[in-house]
Amino acid sequence: MRKYKVNRKEPVKMPSKETIEKYKDFPRLRHEYDSYVKRPKKPLYKDKKMFWFILLILLLTYLIVQSVNDKKEEEESNTKSGQTIDGDKSD
């Protein structure tokens, strides 16, 4: 644990009025705060990377759904015709 030394005998050093006025630029402070905290609001259709990413996700989802539907239809047609997946007839 560090030991800190508090000097209570010395007078408190305060900045001068000119120094205080120099740093009272609130519009600049607000601008800097906004630039650090808020992210830019760009619509998804204008952001090329995000647009292609969403398009890729939608395409993959569509292909997966189509594949699952094809397998279900194939299984239904096999069960209606009395065949198993191996092609044998079940008795």
C-alpha positions, 0 to 999 in steps of 0.5 A: 500500500502506498503512503501519501503525504498530504501537505496541509501547511502549504497554501492551496494553489488555485489557477488564475482567472485567465487560466480558468477562462481559457478552459471555459470553452463549452461548445468545444467541450460538448463537441468532444464529448459527443464525438467520444460518446455518440456513434455516428448514425448512418442508415444501414442501406448507406453503409456498404459493409453492413448492407452486404453483411445483412444480405449475406445473412438473409441469403444463408437463412433462405438457403437453410430454409430451402434445404430443410424444406427439401428434406421434409418433402423428400421424407414425406414422398418416401413415406407415402411411397413406402420406401425408407431412406435406403431405398428398401421397401418396408413390409 
